[in-house]
């Protein structure tokens, strides 16, 4: 039985957001204790890879990196981009462009 691609996307988004949320909490704790911090590129990388909602939620919940620029701006960019993509996907409007783009990929032999 084959699992639909949409189900894998949902699993990935849940995992990416949980990881991004946890990394923000961990970075805040380390910052308060003077330890070795998690790099902004790592935090932004998880936001970029689908964890923008988790990154944003954690930053607001624990008030961490809310004014740090350009970090906060990039989080907002990825957050809105991902929310728009999720809305298009939920409305079924993302499938035609994705299907057209996938048609250009070479087929396995």
Secondary structure as GFF3:
##gff-version 3
##sequence-region A 1 109
A	DSSP	alpha_helix	5	33	.	.	.	ID=ss1
A	DSSP	alpha_helix	40	46	.	.	.	ID=ss2
A	DSSP	pi_helix	47	51	.	.	.	ID=ss3
A	DSSP	alpha_helix	52	61	.	.	.	ID=ss4
A	DSSP	alpha_helix	71	90	.	.	.	ID=ss5
A	DSSP	alpha_helix	95	103	.	.	.	ID=ss6
###
